Amino acid sequence: MDFPSTFTDQMGHTISLAQPPLRIISLVPSQTELLYDLGLDEEIVGITKFCIHPEEWFRTKTRIGGTKQFHFDKIDVLKPDLILGNKEENEEVQIHRLQESYPVWMSDIHNLDEAMKMIAAIGEITGKEKRADEIIGSIRANFDAMKVALQNVKKRSAVYFIWRNPYMTAGKNTFIDSMMQELHLENVMVAERYPEVTLHELRELQPEVVLLSSEPYPFSEKHIDEIRSAVPDAAIQLVDGEMFSWYGSRLVHAPGYFEKLLVELGK
């Protein structure tokens, strides 16, 4: 690729780079893991406190705050030549502040196709197109194989909890909702984004399946009885939130996890 080059992100914002990026900050855990799986290392100078994969980077890379609250002084010290963010996971005001000083490439992802386009774009911008294509090929092959395996599995109504006090769920037009659809689970929450729900409302909805995520709220076995009091006949399962909400290279492993989950749910 010839430099200088321009790149348009998934929000329609264009950035210009004078040379391949050598000092990258990632503001999104799933995209941090993707950068690692693309074969980058020294180029990554900053991550968030929630970028727990890979564990080696979590221990050694500079943490610039959380996904919604950055330490701008730390970012300035790192002198990044590329910052990677996400529309949903990062705060608009903080992103705009970064854009005043640095090239910021933003993803905006609601489904599997958009996730693979993001992987391809980051592969291109970092000079790792070949590895990005390999990751995308593995994701596509694994999801295609899962689709074949599930072709005779009936659809069931479901709700996916992400928070407690108040109870919050994944609604329509979210990446989690798209992953539920891949699993033949029909989301009973008709509102978009992350609607609240009471146990009384859950009782009225009567989902056949209830999924309790490990993140951002760490649901555990002790919370199952609370939910069961409202929907005693539902299949209630604790699930790995990273498999449902991380839209980077972790998607390679998601289909295998989903197929095992359906067995546990009694597909």
C-alpha positions in Angstrom: 0.0 0.0 0.0 1.2 3.5 -0.9 1.4 6.2 1.8 0.1 8.7 2.5 -3.2 6.9 2.4 -6.8 7.6 3.5 -9.2 5.3 5.2 -12.9 5.7 5.8 -14.3 4.1 9.0 -17.7 2.5 9.7 -19.1 5.8 10.8 -18.2 7.5 7.5 -15.3 9.5 9.0 -12.1 9.6 6.9 -8.6 9.6 8.4 -5.2 10.2 6.6 -2.0 8.4 7.5 1.4 9.5 6.3 2.9 6.1 7.0 1.9 2.7 8.3 0.8 3.1 12.0 3.6 2.2 14.5 2.0 3.5 17.7 -1.6 2.2 18.0 -4.0 2.6 20.9 -7.0 0.3 21.1 -10.1 1.6 23.0 -12.1 -1.7 22.6 -11.3 -5.1 24.2 -12.5 -7.2 21.3 -10.5 -5.1 18.8 -7.4 -5.3 21.1 -7.6 -9.1 20.9 -7.9 -8.8 17.1 -4.8 -6.7 16.9 -2.9 -9.5 18.7 -4.3 -12.2 16.4 -3.3 -10.1 13.4 0.3 -10.5 14.6 0.9 -7.0 15.9 2.8 -6.4 19.2 5.3 -3.6 19.4 3.0 -1.4 17.4 0.3 -1.5 20.2 1.3 1.1 22.8 -2.0 1.6 24.7 -5.1 -0.4 25.7 -8.0 0.0 28.2 -8.3 -1.6 31.6 -10.9 -3.9 30.2 -8.7 -5.3 27.4 -8.0 -8.5 29.3 -7.0 -10.6 26.2 -4.2 -11.4 25.6 -3.2 -11.6 29.2 0.4 -10.7 28.4 -0.7 -7.4 27.0 -3.0 -6.7 29.9 0.1 -7.1 32.2 2.5 -5.1 30.1 0.8 -2.5 27.9 0.0 1.0 29.1 -3.6 1.3 30.2 -5.2 4.5 29.2 -8.4 4.2 31.4 -11.7 2.5 30.7 -13.7 2.3 27.5 -15.8 5.3 28.5 -13.4 7.3 30.5 -9.9 7.9 29.0 -6.9 9.4 30.7 -6.0 12.0 28.0 -2.7 12.8 29.6 -1.6 9.1 29.3 -2.7 9.1 25.6 -0.7 12.3 24.9 2.4 10.8 26.4 2.0 7.7 24.1 1.9 9.9 21.0 -0.3 7.5 19.0 -0.4 7.7 15.2 -3.7 5.6 15.2 -6.5 5.1 17.7 -9.1 2.4 17.2 -12.6 2.8 18.8 -16.2 1.8 18.6 -19.4 3.8 18.4 -21.2 1.9 21.1 -18.4 1.1 23.5 -16.8 4.6 23.6 -18.3 8.0 24.5 -19.0 10.3 21.6 -17.7 13.5 23.4 -14.4 11.8 24.4 -13.9 10.4 20.8 -14.5 13.9 19.4 -11.8 15.2 21.7 -9.3 12.6 20.5 -10.2 13.3 16.9 -9.0 16.9 17.4 -5.4 15.6 17.8 -5.2 12.1 16.4 -6.4 9.8 13.6 -9.3 7.9 15.1 -10.8 5.0 13.2 -14.3 3.9 14.5 -16.2 0.7 14.1 -19.9 0.4 14.2 -21.1 -3.2 14.4 -24.5 -4.7 14.6 -24.1 -8.1 12.9 -21.6 -10.7 11.7 -21.1 -9.1 8.2 -20.2 -5.7 9.7 -17.8 -7.5 12.1 -16.0 -9.2 9.2 -15.8 -5.8 7.3 -14.2 -4.3 10.4 -11.6 -7.1 10.6 -10.8 -6.6 6.9 -10.5 -2.8 7.4 -8.2 -3.1 10.4 -6.1 -5.7 8.6 -5.7 -3.2 5.7 -4.9 -0.2 7.8 -2.2 -2.1 9.8 -0.7 -3.9 6.8 -2.0 -7.3 7.9 -4.4 -8.0 5.1 -3.4 -11.6 4.6 -3.8 -12.6 8.2 -7.1 -10.7 8.4 -8.4 -12.7 5.4 -7.4 -15.9 7.1 -9.3 -14.9 10.2 -12.4 -13.9 8.2 -12.2 -17.2 6.3 -12.2 -19.2 9.5 -15.1 -17.2 11.0 -17.2 -17.7 7.8 -16.4 -21.4 7.6 -17.2 -22.0 11.2 -20.5 -20.1 11.1 -21.5 -21.8 7.9 -20.8 -25.2 9.5 -22.9 -24.2 12.5 -25.8 -23.1 10.2 -25.8 -26.6 8.6 -25.7 -28.3 12.0 -28.7 -26.2 13.2 -30.8 -26.3 10.1 -33.4 -28.6 11.8 -33.3 -26.9 15.2 -36.6 -25.1 15.9 -36.6 -21.4 16.9 -37.2 -20.6 20.5 -38.1 -17.3 22.2 -35.3 -16.0 24.4 -34.1 -13.1 26.5 -30.4 -12.1 27.2 -29.6 -10.4 30.5 -26.6 -8.1 30.7 -27.3 -6.2 34.0 -28.9 -6.5 37.4 -30.4 -3.7 39.5 -32.0 -2.7 37.3 -32.4 -5.7 35.1 -31.2 -4.8 31.6 -31.3 -7.0 28.4 -29.9 -7.0 24.9 -32.6 -5.6 22.6 -33.0 -5.5 18.8 -30.3 -4.0 16.5 -27.4 -5.1 18.7 -24.6 -7.5 18.0 -25.8 -9.8 20.8 -29.2 -9.9 19.1 -27.6 -11.0 15.8 -25.7 -13.8 17.6 -29.0 -14.9 19.2 -30.5 -15.2 15.7 -27.5 -17.3 14.6 -28.5 -19.7 17.4 -32.2 -19.8 16.3 -33.2 -17.8 19.4 -35.9 -15.2 18.8 -35.3 -12.2 21.0 -38.5 -11.3 22.9 -37.3 -7.8 23.7 -38.6 -5.7 20.8 -37.0 -2.4 21.9 -33.6 -1.5 20.5 -30.3 -1.3 22.3 -30.5 -2.3 26.0 -34.0 -2.1 27.5 -34.8 -2.5 31.2 -37.2 -5.3 32.2 -38.8 -6.1 35.5 -39.5 -9.7 36.7 -43.2 -9.0 36.3 -42.7 -8.0 32.6 -40.5 -11.1 32.1 -43.3 -13.2 33.5 -45.6 -11.7 30.9 -43.1 -12.3 28.1 -42.7 -16.0 29.0 -39.4 -16.7 27.1 -38.5 -20.3 26.5 -34.8 -19.6 27.1 -33.1 -17.1 29.4 -29.4 -16.4 29.0 -27.5 -14.7 31.9 -24.3 -13.1 30.7 -20.9 -13.1 32.4 -20.4 -9.4 31.4 -20.7 -6.6 31.9 -22.6 -7.8 35.0 -21.1 -11.1 36.3 -24.3 -13.2 36.7 -23.7 -16.4 38.6 -25.6 -19.5 39.9 -27.0 -17.5 42.8 -29.0 -15.3 40.4 -30.8 -18.2 38.6 -33.4 -18.6 41.3 -34.4 -14.9 41.0 -35.1 -15.4 37.3 -36.7 -18.8 37.8 -39.3 -17.3 40.2 -40.7 -15.4 37.2 -40.3 -18.0 34.4 -40.2 -21.4 36.1 -40.5 -23.3 32.9 -37.7 -21.6 31.0 -34.3 -23.0 30.3 -32.0 -20.7 32.2 -28.3 -20.7 31.4 -25.2 -18.8 32.4 -23.3 -17.8 29.3 -19.9 -16.5 28.3 -20.6 -12.9 27.4 -17.4 -12.6 25.3 -18.8 -15.2 22.9 -21.9 -13.2 22.3 -20.6 -9.6 22.3 -16.9 -9.7 21.2 -16.9 -9.0 17.4 -13.2 -9.5 16.7 -11.2 -12.6 16.2 -12.9 -14.4 19.1 -15.7 -15.0 16.6 -13.6 -17.9 15.2 -14.4 -19.8 18.4 -18.0 -18.6 18.9 -19.8 -21.3 16.7 -18.2 -24.2 18.6 -19.2 -22.6 21.9 -22.8 -21.9 20.6 -23.3 -25.5 19.5 -22.2 -26.8 23.0 -24.5 -24.3 24.6 -27.5 -25.5 22.6 -26.8 -29.0 23.8 -26.9 -27.7 27.4 -30.2 -25.9 26.7 -31.7 -29.1 25.2 -32.0 -28.1 21.6 
